[in-house]
Amino acid sequence: MAGQLIDGKAVAAELRQRIGDAVATLKKEHNITPGLAVVLVGEDAASQVYVRNKGIATKEAGMNSFEYCLPADTSQADLLAKVEELNADPDVHGVLVQFPVPDQISQQAVIDTISPEKDVDGLHPQNAGRLVSGLPALTPCTPTGSVILAKRALGDLTGKHAVVIGRSNLVGKPVAQLLLQENCTVTMAHSRTADLAAMCRSADILVAAVGVPQMVQGDWVKPGACVIDVGINRVPAAEEGKTRLVGDVDFDAASQHAAHITPVPGGVGVMTVACLLRNTLTAACRQAGVDEIEV
């Protein structure tokens, strides 16, 4: 029996529609238009595509989009000065620097410089600390999207055993905290976990965020589990010279065991931009001191 696909595209489209409605309400009732600023350093092709897609989605939601493309040899001091300028701009409610940045720039220095109130990537240590403490915070977009998809598949997550493979600040750690908030019992696993396969087989919810193409095998999945595949890996395709996208899960094999599973592409990835817009809306409400609009 093949698992039921969790349609990230459909869930993201619904979320973006609700965000657009909320933005219209915010404009009408408070004369506030949320603004998202995205800064790209260098000419990485994949990053250029991401930035362009974020700009399109921002405008479609009725928000203001500010895009800044800086040369690859931009100094760290100049980039941080641009971030400080955006921190001070009242029309900008969210600031995002597209990673990776060139080698001469410290990614952590950039994260630390973005105002926590405008940190729509949810990576500033203050937001990370508030998340761990159970306080209101801007949370990272991919983990937030992952939990939304799990709830769409399963409903109430209370009492579920969630196994998270991966311990990055970007996905693994925050998704574990968000699952704890949903009353899951959470196990964090990683490349050095003893008998990782057996650990995964105990999971009601298995979140794969390890960055290794198709690492999670079909027999690692507990029958009836919900599999959330965060991985986006480019591998050679059957046709010579072509590539294709795969996740961290062997989809064909795992879908024979799972009750619910996200595809790659079309699963978690499309939720990330939607959750970025949601964070921008939240940030705009908080900065203006108006009631947050639930979406």
Residue pairs with C-beta under 8 A, 6 or more apart in sequence:
1 256
2 255
2 256
3 227
3 254
3 255
3 256
3 257
3 258
3 259
3 260
3 261
4 153
4 259
4 260
4 261
5 260
5 261
5 262
5 263
6 149
6 152
6 153
6 226
6 228
6 260
6 261
6 262
6 263
6 267
7 266
8 145
8 149
8 262
8 263
8 266
8 267
8 268
8 269
8 270
8 271
9 266
9 270
11 148
11 149
11 152
11 271
12 145
12 270
12 271
12 273
12 274
15 148
15 271
15 274
15 275
15 278
15 295
16 57
16 60
16 61
16 274
16 277
18 295
19 61
19 274
19 277
19 278
19 281
19 295
20 60
20 61
20 62
22 281
22 293
22 295
23 33
23 34
23 61
23 62
23 63
23 281
24 62
25 293
26 32
26 33
26 34
26 281
26 284
26 285
26 290
26 293
27 33
27 62
30 288
30 290
32 284
32 285
32 288
32 290
33 62
33 63
33 64
33 91
34 63
34 64
34 93
34 94
34 280
34 281
34 283
34 284
35 63
35 64
35 65
35 66
35 89
35 91
35 92
35 93
35 94
35 280
35 284
36 54
36 58
36 63
36 64
36 65
36 66
36 92
36 93
36 94
36 96
36 120
36 276
36 277
36 280
37 66
37 67
37 68
37 86
37 89
37 92
37 94
37 95
37 96
38 51
38 54
38 55
38 65
38 66
38 67
38 68
38 96
38 97
38 98
39 68
39 70
39 79
39 82
39 83
39 86
39 95
39 96
39 97
39 98
40 47
40 48
40 51
40 67
40 68
40 69
40 70
40 98
41 70
41 71
41 72
41 74
41 79
41 97
41 98
41 101
41 102
41 105
42 70
42 71
42 72
42 74
42 101
42 102
43 72
44 100
47 98
47 100
50 98
51 67
51 69
51 98
53 273
54 65
54 96
54 273
54 276
55 65
55 67
57 273
57 274
57 276
57 277
58 64
58 65
58 277
58 280
59 65
61 277
63 277
63 280
63 281
64 91
66 86
66 91
66 92
68 82
70 78
70 79
70 82
72 102
73 102
73 104
74 102
74 105
75 104
75 105
76 104
76 105
76 106
76 109
79 97
79 101
79 105
79 110
80 109
80 110
80 113
83 95
83 97
83 110
83 113
83 114
84 113
86 92
86 95
86 118
87 95
87 113
87 114
87 115
87 118
92 118
93 118
93 280
93 283
93 284
93 287
94 118
94 120
94 276
94 279
94 280
94 283
94 284
95 114
95 115
95 118
95 119
95 120
96 120
96 121
96 276
97 110
97 114
99 107
100 107
101 107
101 110
111 119
111 121
111 123
111 124
111 125
112 124
112 125
114 121
114 124
116 124
116 126
116 127
116 138
117 283
117 286
117 287
118 283
118 287
119 126
119 127
119 138
120 138
120 141
120 276
120 279
120 280
120 283
121 138
121 140
121 141
121 276
121 279
122 128
122 131
122 137
122 138
122 139
122 140
122 141
122 144
122 174
122 279
123 140
123 169
123 170
127 137
127 138
127 139
128 137
128 169
128 173
128 174
130 136
130 137
131 137
131 139
131 174
131 177
131 178
132 177
134 181
138 279
138 282
138 283
139 174
139 178
139 279
140 170
140 171
140 174
141 271
141 272
141 273
141 275
141 276
141 279
142 170
142 171
142 175
142 230
142 268
142 271
142 272
142 275
143 171
143 174
143 175
143 178
144 178
144 271
144 275
144 278
144 279
145 268
145 271
145 272
145 274
145 275
146 171
146 175
146 178
146 207
146 228
146 230
146 268
146 271
147 157
147 175
147 178
147 179
147 182
148 271
148 275
149 228
149 262
149 267
149 268
149 271
150 157
150 179
150 205
150 207
150 226
150 228
151 157
151 182
153 226
153 259
153 260
154 160
154 205
154 226
154 260
157 179
157 182
157 183
157 184
157 205
158 182
158 183
158 184
159 183
159 184
159 185
160 184
160 185
160 204
160 205
161 184
161 185
161 187
161 202
161 203
161 204
161 205
162 176
162 179
162 184
162 185
162 186
162 187
162 203
162 204
162 205
162 206
162 207
163 186
163 187
163 189
163 199
163 200
163 202
163 203
163 205
163 206
163 207
164 172
164 175
164 176
164 179
164 186
164 187
164 188
164 189
164 207
164 209
165 172
165 189
165 190
165 193
165 196
165 200
165 206
165 207
165 208
165 209
165 210
165 215
165 216
165 248
166 172
166 190
166 207
166 208
166 209
166 210
166 211
166 230
167 173
167 188
167 190
168 209
171 209
171 230
172 188
172 190
172 209
173 188
175 207
175 209
175 230
176 186
176 188
179 186
179 205
179 207
180 186
184 205
187 199
187 202
187 203
189 196
189 199
189 200
190 210
191 210
193 199
196 220
197 217
197 219
197 220
200 206
200 216
200 220
200 221
200 222
201 219
201 220
201 221
201 222
202 222
203 222
203 225
204 222
204 225
204 226
205 225
205 226
205 228
206 216
206 220
206 221
206 222
206 225
206 226
206 227
206 228
206 258
207 228
207 230
208 215
208 216
208 227
208 228
208 229
208 230
208 231
208 247
208 248
208 249
209 230
209 231
209 248
210 231
210 248
211 231
211 233
211 248
212 231
212 233
212 248
213 231
213 233
213 235
213 246
213 247
213 248
214 233
214 246
214 247
214 248
214 249
214 250
214 251
215 248
215 249
216 227
216 229
216 248
216 249
216 250
216 254
217 250
217 253
217 254
218 250
218 252
218 253
218 254
218 256
218 257
219 253
219 257
220 254
221 227
221 254
221 257
221 258
222 257
223 257
223 259
224 258
224 259
225 257
225 258
225 259
225 260
226 258
226 259
226 260
226 261
227 249
227 254
227 258
227 260
227 261
227 262
228 262
228 267
228 268
229 247
229 248
229 249
229 251
229 261
229 262
229 263
229 264
229 267
229 268
230 247
230 248
230 268
231 246
231 247
231 248
231 249
231 264
232 245
232 247
232 264
232 265
232 269
233 245
233 246
233 247
233 248
234 243
234 244
234 245
235 243
235 244
235 245
235 246
236 242
236 243
236 244
237 243
237 244
245 264
245 265
246 264
247 262
247 263
247 264
247 267
249 261
249 264
251 261
251 263
251 264
254 261
255 261
262 268
278 295
281 293
281 295
282 292
285 291
285 292
285 293
286 292
